[in-house]
């Protein structure tokens, strides 16, 4: 999965871990934002000192310790993790913190990589529809993304964890 420069939500970091995404520089930025927000964890401090190239096994172990040390909920299944990732991208898009083309492209690729699960298929279709629409119609399409966020936002993790820190 391609990394973007947008800050990550806590739930998104752990969903990415569940889905096997390779760690990148956004994970250290997330750890820094967590410490700035007042969270304290030995493993979080260790993660702050990590740099590229990242060792996936080491990062996964650190994240497991961070989840435990901070008492964060565990992601239970792949569908839940996919919904969290999609919700995070849509949330950034709706808050004007993400680029619509990049967001739809990332979600389209994730949908294709995951065998077109129902929770991502709307984005797969939206990506191709956006290519054929004019500017006015694209605005209506982006409104559909905002509507998706309210209807399908993963209820258990994102609101609870995203409120802790935006990154």
N, C-alpha and C positions, 0 to 999 in steps of 0.2 A: 504494500500500500504506500502511496506517495505521501510524504510528509508535507505539511503546510506550515507557514510561519504563524498562523493564528494560535493564540493560547489555548491550552487544553483544559477541559473540565476534569475534575477528579474522577468522576464516573467513567469518562472517556478513556483516561489512562488505564484504568483497570479493565475496561471492556477490550481495549487494544491488546492488553496482556492475555486475556482469555482467548482472543481470536488469533494470537500468535504473531501480531504485528512486530516488526523489528523496532527496537528502541532507537530514538533519534534525539536531537538536541532539545526537542520540546519537553522531554521528560525531565531534564535538569531544570529547565525554566519553570515547569510545574512545581518541582520540589522547592525551588527558590520562592515562588509565590506562596506556597503552603507555609514555609517558615516565616515569611514576612507577615502572613495572615495570623501568625501566632501559634501554629501547630508545632508540637515538639515530639520528636521521635529520633532515636539514635540512628535508625536506618535511613530516615529522611536526610539527616546530616551527612551520612555517608554518600547518599545519592547525589547530593550537591557537589561532591568532589569528583564525580564521574565525568569523563570526556571521551570524544570519539577516538578510535572506534569502540563502540559499546559491545560488551560481552552480554549477549542475550540471557544466558543462564544466570549470570551475576545480577543483572537488572531484575529478572523475574524473582530471584530469591529476595532481593531488597524490597521489591513491591509486596511480596507475601508478608514480609516482616512489618512493613509500613501499614498494610491493611490491618494486621493483627494489633499492632501497637496503638493505632488510632481508633480501633473498633469499627472499621468501615464494613458495610455489608458485602457479602460475597456474591458475585455473579453466578447464577445457577446453570445457565444454558446458553447455547450459541445464539438462539433467537433473541434472548434478552440483551446479549452483548451487541448484536447487530442493531437493535432498536436504540440502544444507548448511543452508539456511534452516529447513527442517522439523526437522532434528536439533537446531538451536539452540533453537527454541521448545520442543521436547519436553524437551530437557535442562534448561532453566529450569523447566519445569513439574514434572519429576521431582524437582528439587532444591528444590521449594517456593518458587521465585523468580518464578513466573508464575501468573497466574490461568487456571484451566481454561477458563472461558467465553471469555475474550479469546483465549487460545491457539487454541482450536478455531475461533473465528470468523475469526481472521487466516488460519489455514491453509485453512479452507473457502473464503474469498474468493480466496486465492492459487490454489487448485485451480480455481475457476471462471474466474478471469482467464487461467489458463494452458491452458484447454481440458481440464481434468480429467485430468492426467497420472497414471499409475499410482502413482508415488511419493507422491502427495498424496491420492489418492482415499479411502483409509481415513479420513482426517481429515474429508473432506467428509461421509462417511456418519456418522462419530462425532458430528459437530456436530448433525446432525438427530436421531440416536438419543438423545443426551444430553437433548434437550428433552423426550423422552417417558418418561424414566426417573426413578425415585425416587432418593433419596439413596444407598441401599445399592447399587443397580444402577450409579449413577454412579461409585462407588468401584471397581467391577469394570472399568468403562470406562476409568478413569484408569490402572488396572493394565495395560490393553491398550496404552496410550500408552507406559508404561515398557517393556513388552515390545517395542514397535516400535523404540524407541531402541536396544535391544541387537541386534535383528535387522537393522535397516536403516540404522543410523547410518552416515553417509558415512565410510568408512575412511581415505581419503587426506588430507583436509584438516582436519576438525574436531579429532580427537585431537591432531594435531601442532601446529596453530595455536592451539587453545583452551588448551593448556597454557602458552602464552606469556603470555596475559593473559585474564581473564574478560570483559573489556569490549571 
